[in-house]
């Protein structure tokens, strides 16, 4: 029986290398579809938690994870031996950038080495990590060939299928977003289409080749980054003109072909990172991108702008910054998500520390111990008992739904005289906040 028939009969064995925010949902969906699935990760603590039914990403939930573990052929391990028995090996490891904003490919390189050492003849290796065009064929393939002694296209096949998971978004989850796939050959592409169609309800899109699929992923996030950068720059300009940018956007939205975005902070593991991957590749080819880097510059400035708003408004109220206390509501990079990777709140904190401002943080979606260590500020567990702290400025950084339950009068009770509320996302009702006695500022 060939591999395509085994896929059609759900008899293929799938190994997911890296079971984090991308690899874990993949593992669960393939297991639910009836495949034997093994999640491999070098993080022993993560594997221990997963085997016990605890979801370290908090995206799946303990109850659902345990249900799938009990009902389907799914296991997790930190032993790479499982690669030997796998027909498909899907690599989903992190692709961050370093302090110089250069791609960090060591996780992909290490994963490729491990896969190569244990790869069996006839297998298909698929990369799902976000990379610049060329990584799959120019980096992953040669490493696997070297470590395995096998020839790609003859002894094993290679493909690429970019992840499109939107963390914290239950509507646009793994199965409800079209999956882009491609392979080193047309035959491999068709095989991967058969495989992914087993779990993706929205269907698959077969890109022309691997580099096209890699490029498609990278520009998705670049486009979003640039759109947000545009409205952020507009927000800064209109603020100086005493014009509410949100009201401007509402008016502009009445035209049918106007694409609406809102100003805000950009963080996380994709949008602030992916543009630099394409920039790196472009520069290696002798071209220096301008628009992409300009967008990044604006969005990276926005947390600094928020910190500047804090200082400016404290001074307007005749408050001395170094004697003032600021409370940040929400520290994660995205609403309703307990994830602090590349979070803009860290930049805000670092900027405020330059002015010797006392900073407090409230983040209900993550453990206080983790946050204290990461940010180096006082983390409060709730808003109770803060009346004697006399907070001069409150900054809504991340608009978690749980904050909708916060009463503005309650906020006023913990605030000092002439209090300021800086609302990064336009989350609070302006009239209610002003009625409670706050100076209200928003992007």
N, C-alpha and C positions, 0 to 999 in steps of 0.2 A: 504493500500500500504506500503510495507516495505521500509527501507531506501535505499537499493540498487536500487529499481525501481525509487525512487524519484531522485537519482543521475542520472540515465540513462535518465530521463525526464527533467533534469535540474531544479527540483523543490525543492531541498534541500536548506536550509538556512545556510550560512557560516559566522561565526564571526572570524575575524582576530584580535588577541590580540597583539598589538604592531605594529604600521604602520610606520616603518622606512624604511631602505634600503632593508629589506627582506619582511616585511609585506605589504608595499605599492604595489610593483609589484604583489604579490600574490592576493591582493584585486582586482586589475585592471583586471588581467587575468581571475579570476573566474567570475567577473562581465561580462566581454566580452563574456564568454562562456555561459551566460544566467542565472546564479545563482543570487539569492538575496544575496548580500554581505554587511556586516556591519563591518567597521574598527573601533576597539575600542582602545583608548590610553588614559593614564592618563594625558598626556601633553595637557592642554587646548589650548595653543597657537598653537601647531601643528594641532590640530583638527580644530581650527578656520581657519587656512590657507588652510587646505585640503578641507574644506566645501566650501571655496570661490574659489577653483580651483588653489591654489598656491602649488606647489610641494616643500617642504622644503629640500628634498634630492637632487633636481636638476637632478635626473636621468631620470625622466619621461617627464618633461616639462609641462609648464602651459597649452599650447594649447591641448595636448593629454589628460591631466587629465580632463580638462573641457569638452572635447568631450565625454569622457567616462561617466562622471557624468551626462551629459545631455541625453545620449542615453541609459544608462543601469541602472539596479536597484542596485545602489551603494550609501552608505551613510557612514558618519564618525561621531563618537560620543565619548564623554568622560564619558558616563553613562554606567555602567556595566549591567544594566537591559537587554540590548539586548542579553546577553548570554542566557537568559531564553528561547528565541524563536529560538535558533540556533541548528541545527542538527550536525554541525561540528564546533568545536572550535579549531582554530589553533594558538598556542602560538609561537610568534617570537620576543622575547625580548632579550636585550643584555646579553652577558656572558663574562664580562671582567675579569681581574685579579687585585689583589691589589698590594701595593708596595712591598710586600713580595713574589709576583708572585704566590699567591694562588688563586684558583678559587673564583670568587664572584658570588654566586648563589642567592643573595637576590632578583633580578628581577624575576627570575624564580619562586622562592618561593612565592613572593607577587602575581604574576600573577596566580599561582596555587590556592592560597587562594581565590582570586577574582573569578576565574572560578568555584571553588567548591561551593561558596556561592550562585551562580546563575545558576548552571548547571541543566538542566532538564533531567529527566530519558530517557534513550534511545539514548543519544548523544554520539559522538565520540570526544575525545580530542587528538590532535596531537601536539607534540612538534617539532619545527623546529630549535630551537637554537642549537648552537654547544656546546656539552657537553662531558664529559668523559663517558665511558660505565657504565650504571647503573643509571644515573640520572632520566631518565623517569620513571623507575619502582620503584626505591628506594627512590626518593624524590618527584617527581611530583604526582605519583599515591597516596601515603599515605596522602598527604596534601589534595588532592581533595576529597578523601574518608572521611577524618575527617570533612572537611568543609561542604560537601554535605549530609553526612549521607547515601550516596549511595555506593554500592559495585561494584568495578571494575570487569569486566567480566560478571556481572549479570545485573546491572542497567545502566552502561555506559561502553564504550570501550576506549582503549588507543592505541596510535600509535606514531611512530617517522618517520620523513622524513627530513633529513638534508638539509639545504639550500646550494646551490652551485652557488649563484649569484656572478659573478665577476664584481665588481663595475667599471663602466666606459667602460666595454667591450660590445659593441653592437652586436658583433658576437656570443659570448657565453653568451646569456642572459637566463632568467628563462626558457623560453619555448624550447630552443634549446639544452639544456643539459639534459641528462638522469636523471630522478628523482629516487633516492633510497627511498624505502618505506618499512615499516614493521609495524606489529601490535601485540597486546597482544595475538591474536589468529589468526589462518589461515583465519577464516571468516572475521575478521577485516582487515587483510592484503589485501584480495581480494576486500573488499569494498573500501579501500583507493586507490588501484590500479585503480578501476573504476573512482574514483573521480579525481585523478591527471591526468589520461589519457585524461581527458576533456580539459586540458590546456597545457600539455607538449607534444609538437610535436615530441621530440626525444624519447618519450616512458618512461616507468618506469622499474625499476629493483626491484624485490621483494627479499629483504634480508631475510636470514634464520630467524632472530628474531630481537628484538629491540636493544639489546646490539651489535649485529653485525653491524647494521645500524649506531649506534652511533660511533662505533670504525672506521668504514669506513670513516666517515666524518673527524674524528680527524687525521687519518694517511695521508689523502690527503694533508693536509697543513704541516704536519710534514715532509713528503717526499720532498716537495718543499723547505721547510726551510733548510733541510740538503743538498740538491743539490746546493742551492745558497751559503750555508756556505762553501762547498768544493771549489767552484770557487773563493770565496772571500779569502780563505786561500791561494789558488794558486796565486792570484793576489798579495798578500802581499809578498809571497816568491819570485816570479819572479821579483817583483819591486826591491828587494834587489840585484837581479842578473842582473839588467838592461835589462830584457827581457819583451817585451810587451805581457801580458797574452792574449790579444785579438787575436794577431797573432798566438799564440800557439793554441788557441781554434779553429781558422780557419783551421789550419793544421790538428788538431785532428779530426775535423768534416768530413774529407774525408774518415774516416772509417765508414762502414755502421751501426755499433752498438754503436757508440759514441753518448751519449745524451748531447746536448749542452745547457749550461746555460751561462749567463754573470754576471760578478761581479756587485754588487750594494748594495743599502740600502734596508732593509726590514722593512716595517711599516704596519699600518692599523689595522683592527679589528679582523683579522683571523690568519695569519701566525705567528705573534709574540706572540700570545695568546694561541692558541690551544695546542701547545706542552706542556705547563705547566699544562693543564688539565689532560693529560695522565700521566705526571710525578707525579702529585699529587695523582692520583689513584694508580699508581704503587708503590709509596712510602708507601701508606696506606696498601699495601699488602706485604710490606717487601722487595721490590726490588728497588734499586736505579739506574735509567736509566743513561747510560753513553754517548752514541752516541747522543741522543736527546739533552741532556744538553750541550754537546760540540758544537753542531751546533748552539744552541741558543747563547752560549758565543761568538762565532766568529761573528755572525750577529749583536749582540748587541755592539760589539767592533767597527764595521765598521764606524759608525758616528764619534767615537773618532779618528779613523784612518784618516778620512777626515780632521778633525780639526787639527790633528798633521801634515798632509801634508801642510795645510795652514801655520802653524807656521814655519815649516822647510823651506819652499820655500821663505817665507818672509825674514828669516835670510840669506838664500843663496844669496838673492838680496841685502843684507846689509840694510834691512829695520827693524826698531824697531817695534815689534808687538804692543806695547801699543800706538804707534803713527801712526799705520796703520789703514786703512779702508777696510773692506771686504763687498762685495755685494753678497748676496745669491739669485740665480735665481730659483724660485720654492720652496715652503715651504710645500706643501701637501705631503701625503705619497705615492701618485701614479700619474703618468702622466695623464693629462686631467681630473682629478677628484678633485673637491673642497671639500676635506675631510682631516682634520688634526689629526684624531685619531691615536695615537701611531706613530706620524710622526718622522722620524730620524732627521729631520732638527732641532728639539728642542734640541736634544743632541749635535748636532754640535754647536748650538748657546751657549749652556751652557758651552761647553768646550772652545770656543773662548773667552767667557767672563772671564774665569779664567786668560787669558793673557791680559785682559783689552783692547782688540781689539774693535774698533768701528765697529758695525755691522749694515748693512742695508739689507732690504729684499724686493724682488719684487715677488708678487704672484697675477697674474691677475684673478684667478678663485675664489677669496674670498674677502669679504669686508675688507678694511684696518683697520677699527675700531676693528673688531674681531681679526685680526692678531696682532695688536699692543697690545691688552690686553693679548692675549695668549702667545706671545713670548717676550714681553718687549723690543722690538727693534724698530728702525725707519723703517716704511713701506712706500715705495714709490709707487705711483700710475702708473708711467710709467718711461721710461728711458730718457725722455726729460729734458733738463735744468740741467744736472748733471755734466757739464764740469768742474765746479769749485770745485767739491767734491773730485777730485783726488783719485779715488779708486785704491788701491794697489793690490787687489786680487779679482777676480770674481769666484764664485763657482757655477757651474751648478748642482743643487741638484736634481731637478725633471724635466724631459725632456718633458714638455708640447709641443704639436704641435705648439702652438702659438709662441713659441720661435724660430721656424724655420724661421720666418720673421725677426729675429734680424740680422742686418748686422755687421760683425765682425769689420769693420772699425768704425762703430758707437760706438761699445763697446770700441774700442781703444781711441776714443775721450773723453770718460768719465774717462779714466784710468790715473793713475799717471805714473811716469817714471818707466821703467823696470817692467811692469805689469805682473801679473800671472793669468792664467785661469786654474782652476782645474775642469775638466770635469768628473763628477762621472759616467756618463752613456755612454761616448764616443759619445756624441750627435753632437758636432761640428766637422767640417772637420779640421783635424790637420794642413794641409798645409795652409789653409786659415787663421787660427788663428795665426800660426807662421809668416806668411807673414805680418799680421797686426801688428806684434811686440810683441806678447805675449809669455811668457814662458808657454808652454802647458804641463799640467800634467793630466793624467787620470788613473783610476783604472785599 
